[in-house]
Amino acid sequence: MKLFNKISLLFLLSLTLMIVSLNAEEKTKNNLKQISDKILKMQVEYGDAFYKALFSLDDIRAYSIIQVDKISNLYNNNWISPNKILSLIDKKDKELLNIGLSEFIDSYSDNKKQEELFTTIRNWCIAEFEMKILTSKMGLPESRLINALMKINPIIVSNVTGETIQPSSIKNSQNDEQYYFLCLNSISSMTINDQLRYYSKLFNQLADISQN
C-alpha cells in the first residue's frame, strides 16, 4: 500500500511538472506572438524608418547587422549608413530581421525592458519623421538642419569607437550623415517632454540660422 502511495505521489508530481512546463511554453509562445505582432504593426506604420532605426540604435544595431549575411559581410567595424543598408536589403531580409528582432526582444525576461526597446524604436521613427517634415515638406536644406543640430549638440560621439568629434572637424557628407543619425539616437532615448524641448530648441536654431 505504501509503495502504491509513493507511485501515485510520483505520478502526480510528474503530471504537475509537465503541466507547469506546458503552461510556461505556451506563455512563451504567446509572448513571442505578441512581440511579432507589435513589430509588424510598427513596420506598417513607419515603413523604411523602422528598419533604419534597427541599423542605427546602439541597443539593436549590432544584432541587426549579423542577421543579414550581405550586411555582416560588408561590416568591418566602420560605421555604415542606415540609408545604405536599407538600399541593400530586400523583402526576405526584412522578414528575417522581423523574426530576429522578435527573438531578441523576447530574450529579455523583463517586460519593462521589452517595452523600453519598442518605445525607443518608435521615438526614433517619429524623430526622423519630424526631420523629414523640415527638409522634404518645408524645403529646408539638409545642410541647414545639420548646422542647427550641431548648435544644440556640440559634440559627436561615435557609436562604434566612442570617439568624440568636434563639429568644426566635420567636412564631408558621410560625417554629416553619421552625425544626423547619432542625433536621432539621442532623441529616441528622451522622454516626451524632453523631446518637445529639443524640437523647440531646433526650431529656434533654424529660425536664427535663416535670418543670417
C-alpha positions as CSV (number, residue, x, y, z in Angstrom):
1,M,0.0,0.0,0.0
2,K,2.9,2.4,0.9
3,L,4.5,1.6,-2.5
4,F,1.3,2.4,-4.3
5,N,1.0,5.7,-2.5
6,K,4.6,6.6,-3.4
7,I,4.0,5.7,-7.0
8,S,0.8,7.8,-7.0
9,L,2.6,10.7,-5.5
10,L,5.4,10.5,-8.0
11,F,2.8,10.3,-10.8
12,L,1.0,13.4,-9.5
13,L,4.3,15.2,-9.1
14,S,5.4,14.3,-12.7
15,L,2.0,15.4,-14.0
16,T,2.1,18.7,-12.2
17,L,5.6,19.4,-13.5
18,M,4.5,18.6,-17.0
19,I,1.5,20.9,-16.8
20,V,3.7,23.7,-15.4
21,S,6.2,23.2,-18.2
22,L,3.5,23.2,-20.9
23,N,2.0,26.4,-19.4
24,A,5.4,28.1,-19.4
25,E,6.0,27.0,-23.0
26,E,2.6,28.3,-24.1
27,K,3.2,31.6,-22.2
28,T,6.5,32.0,-24.1
29,K,4.8,31.3,-27.4
30,N,2.1,33.8,-26.7
31,N,4.6,36.5,-25.7
32,L,6.7,35.9,-28.8
33,K,3.5,36.2,-30.9
34,Q,2.6,39.5,-29.2
35,I,6.1,40.9,-29.9
36,S,5.9,39.8,-33.5
37,D,2.5,41.4,-34.0
38,K,3.9,44.7,-32.5
39,I,6.9,44.6,-34.9
40,L,4.6,44.1,-37.9
41,K,2.4,46.9,-36.8
42,M,5.4,49.3,-36.4
43,Q,6.7,48.2,-39.8
44,V,3.4,49.1,-41.5
45,E,3.2,52.4,-39.6
46,Y,6.7,53.6,-40.0
47,G,7.9,51.9,-43.2
48,D,11.6,52.3,-44.1
49,A,12.3,54.4,-41.0
50,F,11.6,51.3,-38.9
51,Y,14.5,49.4,-40.5
52,K,16.8,52.4,-40.5
53,A,16.2,52.6,-36.7
54,L,17.3,49.0,-36.3
55,F,20.6,49.7,-38.0
56,S,21.2,53.0,-36.1
57,L,20.2,52.4,-32.5
58,D,23.1,51.2,-30.2
59,D,21.0,48.6,-28.4
60,I,19.9,46.9,-31.6
61,R,22.3,47.8,-34.4
62,A,25.0,45.1,-33.9
63,Y,22.4,42.4,-33.6
64,S,20.5,43.6,-36.7
65,I,23.7,43.6,-38.8
66,I,24.6,40.0,-38.1
67,Q,21.0,38.9,-39.1
68,V,21.7,39.7,-42.7
69,D,24.7,38.0,-44.3
70,K,25.2,40.6,-47.1
71,I,25.4,43.3,-44.4
72,S,27.5,41.4,-41.9
73,N,30.0,40.5,-44.6
74,L,30.2,44.2,-45.5
75,Y,30.7,45.3,-41.9
76,N,34.3,46.0,-40.8
77,N,33.9,47.9,-37.6
78,N,33.4,51.1,-39.5
79,W,30.1,53.0,-39.4
80,I,27.7,52.1,-42.2
81,S,24.9,54.4,-43.1
82,P,21.4,53.0,-42.3
83,N,20.3,54.6,-45.6
84,K,22.9,52.5,-47.5
85,I,22.0,49.3,-45.6
86,L,18.3,49.9,-46.4
87,S,19.2,50.1,-50.1
88,L,20.9,46.7,-49.9
89,I,18.2,44.6,-48.2
90,D,15.1,43.1,-49.8
91,K,11.8,41.8,-48.6
92,K,13.2,38.5,-47.5
93,D,15.9,40.2,-45.5
94,K,13.3,42.4,-43.8
95,E,11.3,39.3,-42.9
96,L,14.4,37.7,-41.3
97,L,15.0,40.9,-39.4
98,N,11.5,40.8,-38.1
99,I,11.9,37.3,-36.8
100,G,15.4,38.0,-35.3
101,L,14.1,41.2,-33.6
102,S,11.2,39.3,-32.1
103,E,13.5,36.7,-30.6
104,F,16.0,39.4,-29.5
105,I,13.3,41.4,-27.6
106,D,11.7,38.2,-26.2
107,S,15.1,37.2,-24.8
108,Y,14.6,39.9,-22.2
109,S,12.6,38.4,-19.4
110,D,11.9,41.9,-18.0
111,N,8.7,43.2,-19.7
112,K,9.7,46.7,-18.8
113,K,12.9,46.4,-20.9
114,Q,10.9,45.0,-23.8
115,E,8.6,48.0,-23.7
116,E,11.6,50.3,-23.5
117,L,13.0,48.9,-26.7
118,F,9.7,49.3,-28.5
119,T,9.4,52.9,-27.2
120,T,13.0,53.7,-28.3
121,I,12.4,52.4,-31.8
122,R,9.1,54.3,-32.0
123,N,10.7,57.6,-30.8
124,W,13.5,57.2,-33.4
125,C,11.0,56.8,-36.2
126,I,9.0,59.8,-35.0
127,A,12.2,61.8,-34.8
128,E,13.1,61.0,-38.4
129,F,9.6,61.9,-39.4
130,E,10.0,65.3,-37.8
131,M,13.3,65.9,-39.6
132,K,11.7,64.9,-42.9
133,I,9.0,67.4,-42.5
134,L,11.6,70.1,-42.2
135,T,13.6,69.0,-45.2
136,S,11.1,67.4,-47.6
137,K,7.9,69.2,-46.7
138,M,9.1,72.6,-45.7
139,G,12.0,72.6,-48.1
140,L,14.8,73.5,-45.7
141,P,18.3,72.4,-46.9
142,E,19.7,69.4,-45.1
143,S,22.9,71.4,-44.5
144,R,20.9,74.0,-42.6
145,L,19.3,71.2,-40.5
146,I,22.7,69.7,-39.7
147,N,24.0,73.1,-38.8
148,A,21.1,73.7,-36.3
149,L,21.6,70.2,-34.8
150,M,25.3,70.9,-34.3
151,K,24.5,74.0,-32.3
152,I,22.2,72.0,-30.0
153,N,24.6,69.0,-29.7
154,P,28.2,70.4,-29.8
155,I,29.9,67.1,-29.8
156,I,29.6,63.9,-31.9
157,V,30.1,60.6,-30.1
158,S,30.8,57.7,-32.4
159,N,28.6,54.7,-31.6
160,V,31.3,52.4,-33.0
161,T,34.6,53.7,-31.5
162,G,33.3,56.0,-28.7
163,E,35.5,58.8,-30.2
164,T,34.3,62.4,-29.7
165,I,34.4,64.7,-32.7
166,Q,34.1,68.4,-32.6
167,P,31.6,69.8,-35.3
168,S,34.3,72.0,-36.7
169,S,36.2,68.9,-37.8
170,I,33.3,67.6,-39.9
171,K,34.0,68.4,-43.5
172,N,32.2,65.7,-45.6
173,S,28.7,64.4,-46.2
174,Q,29.4,61.0,-44.7
175,N,30.3,62.5,-41.3
176,D,27.3,64.9,-41.6
177,E,25.1,61.8,-42.1
178,Q,26.6,59.9,-39.2
179,Y,26.1,62.9,-37.0
180,Y,22.4,63.1,-38.1
181,F,21.8,59.5,-37.1
182,L,23.6,60.0,-33.8
183,C,21.2,62.8,-33.1
184,L,18.2,60.6,-33.9
185,N,19.6,58.0,-31.5
186,S,19.9,60.7,-28.8
187,I,16.4,61.9,-29.3
188,S,15.0,58.4,-29.2
189,S,16.1,57.9,-25.6
190,M,14.4,61.1,-24.4
191,T,11.1,61.5,-22.5
192,I,8.2,63.1,-24.4
193,N,8.8,66.4,-22.6
194,D,12.5,66.4,-23.3
195,Q,11.7,65.6,-27.0
196,L,9.4,68.6,-27.1
197,R,12.0,70.9,-25.5
198,Y,14.6,69.6,-28.0
199,Y,12.4,70.3,-31.0
200,S,11.7,73.8,-29.6
201,K,15.5,74.4,-29.5
202,L,15.8,73.1,-33.0
203,F,13.1,75.4,-34.4
204,N,14.7,78.4,-32.7
205,Q,18.1,77.5,-34.1
206,L,16.7,77.1,-37.6
207,A,15.0,80.4,-37.3
208,D,18.2,82.1,-36.2
209,I,20.2,80.5,-39.0
210,S,17.6,81.5,-41.6
211,Q,17.9,85.2,-40.5
212,N,21.7,85.2,-41.1
